[in-house]
């Protein structure tokens, strides 16, 4: 009898706990549903122009790019000018101390891709962020001098300009020099970010630039970066040598010596970008052109889009429960593959063809139930066929001739390693955290990596950057990319579906609420209001865990070629992003 009473009480407690859990989940879903719903205007049309368009993370840089195009420059010229201007007005991600990837499509349909990703210094080694017991030392790969990889941005822009540019180099760098020397007004968001990071700037810098000592920045304050202006002037006048040799290189090495970093004079002199063959894949009516490894973005995006085309997402509806469930299950498997199979192709034999084989992609979805979430612990990387005997910002540009470029560039996290090069005024990246500092251990974005992405001297770290161009019927159709660390891939994926499946205009597709799953940790990161109460409840009922995120997921910059041939820009409302053109 007593045993039965105990069992009954346990059963009652379980029911009460389940009821409380249901109430808590319901309240969370209600908050997710109704907070910020009005912000997702999926029908909004962005700036429409006849000839040219530039979409970047800052109004000033969009105007810089548009001004270059008005003067007769091509898309590459505008991209170079935008890159250097971003290093001034958007210092948390725009950079000369970081790196990136770009995909371009010429008016004649020819395509190319440039990898100017950072590299591990020559003195880097596999266990450099582990203690004597083999445990990861918290934040060592994320903040401070030892977190920095060898920068690639300046060399990348030089290579890009030499191959495809049309205007004189000095004219493209000059707008950035002027912005840094004369100063520019801070936006509210940029002022807040400088204030938020002040303590880290003080903690991690051996020589503090004068501007970080100001107690509090406010919207409209003028920020002048005189040390950076001198550094940019050397790049303007000397090109590559103005950064990787001479005074700037000496200042980088001196900063490493003061702060315990390991980038050497030899590392800087040896750095070279790499031209790579873009990944191409046909998905329905669209030819998708994206970045190959060491970016994981192109492979993952093509896998996700190939999965999506096998399901009636248009009939199910945008962010409906079945649509969201299917997308999450696809993301879960694609990110598991990313962790196991993708790394620097110069150091690891990435099975690109196997990962993109349509039969393999279909096989990854065979165990998916449309009624129940899969436990990520039950999902492992697949076994693709071996190859036969492979805080960030994005900008998109189309010039009057129809040349298009999609560029994603980064310092990694916001303001990178937090370290300014003494006397040079620019930030260094913290891209070393994008390696697997210990295979199986998550990085700062929660991404789990494996042996393919282990640290090695001169190796490029794995990335999620996904600069992408779409063609339709052989014609330029869409230029897209995003910031957002591990969420970049899913942001680009959702925006492409918003345009190609759900028929949204470019601005509406960028506005639309987003969600993200990356295999581990096993939850859906969801913007407030993105799924809505009904969908959220159905997703929870299927077994999904939802983690709301108030700060937004990704910040995209897109350009859509409309049926009438005009261009529509999509500038992300999550930031200060702006479109400009004529």
Secondary structure, DSSP 4 states (H G I P E B T S, - for coil): -HHHHHHHHHHHHHHHHHHHHHHHHHHHHHHHHHTTGGG--TT----EESS-EEEESSHHHHHHHHHHHHTT--HHHHHHHHHHHHHHH-TTT--SSSEEEEEEE-TTS-EEEEEE--B--TT--TTTTB-TTSPBPTTTTTSSGGGPPBP-HHHHHHHHHHHH--S-HHHHHHHHHHHHHH-EEPPHHHHHHHHHTHHHHHHH-SS--GGGGSS---TT-EE--HHHHHHHHHHHHHTTHHHHSHHHHHHHHHHHHHHT----HHHHHH---EEEPPEEEEETTEEEEE--TTBSHHHHHHHHHHHHTTS-HHHH-TT-HHHHHHHHHHHHHHHHHHHHH-S-TTTS---HHHHH-HHHHHHTTTT--SSSPPPGGG-----PPPPP----EEEEEE-TTS-EEEEEEE-SSTTTTSPBPTTT--BPP-GGGGSBSSTT-B-TTS-B--GGGB--TTPBPPB----EEEEETTEEEEEE-EE-GGGHHHHHHHHHHHHHTS---HHHHHHS--EE--SSS-SEEEETTSSHHHHHHHHHHTT--EEEESS-S-EEEEEEE-TTS-EEEEE-TTTT-EEEE-
